[in-house]
Amino acid sequence: MTFYQQLLENNKAWVEEKLSQDADFFENLAKGQQPAVLWIGCSDSRVPAEKVTGVEPGEMFVHRNIANVVVHTDMNVLSVLDYAINVLKVKYIIVCGHYGCGGVQGALLDKPIGLIDNWLRHIKDVKKRHEAELAECKDDTERLNKLVELNVQAQVANIRNTSLWQDANANEEAPVIHGWVHNLKTGLIKELC
Ligand SMILES: [Zn+2]
């Protein structure tokens, strides 16, 4: 069986497992969603939002891109934020980066890669704002992990600076924003801000 075929087999097994625990699981799920959390994370395959936080389908609204970046002109992330804040009325927004992030590393090394350079530009801007702090790091690993943290903090600030969040905040309906970093080596999450 190919890995591709295995995915469909896994799906059937998962459906059976869910139905054995709750015969109405999918019927109820199909009625609608009321997730309390919007997750903005990296596309990295090693940080699956639902798995690392142990939530079930329907509990988390998820947006992922390379290096968990919130860009004020990105209609994709703005639409997700709009829907999460104004329709789903989520209580929390979590920006979750991860140590050893390839996207952040690409921004740190600052060597031309290709199209993605334009996306990484946003992280290079974060790097530029914190040059002195990054220069104090004892080695490249510490520098990368520092920039991962600074990037999460910058994206939390970017969410706060959207008109979407500020309008919700004016109505005292804004979700609380948290910045997290996932550690690939331990599986554990660190609360940053
Ligand atoms: Zn990453």
Boltz pocket constraint, residues with backbone or C-beta under 6 A from the ligand:
constraints:
  - pocket:
      binder: B
      contacts: [[A, 42], [A, 43], [A, 44], [A, 66], [A, 67], [A, 68], [A, 98], [A, 100], [A, 101], [A, 102], [A, 103], [A, 104]]
      max_distance: 6.0
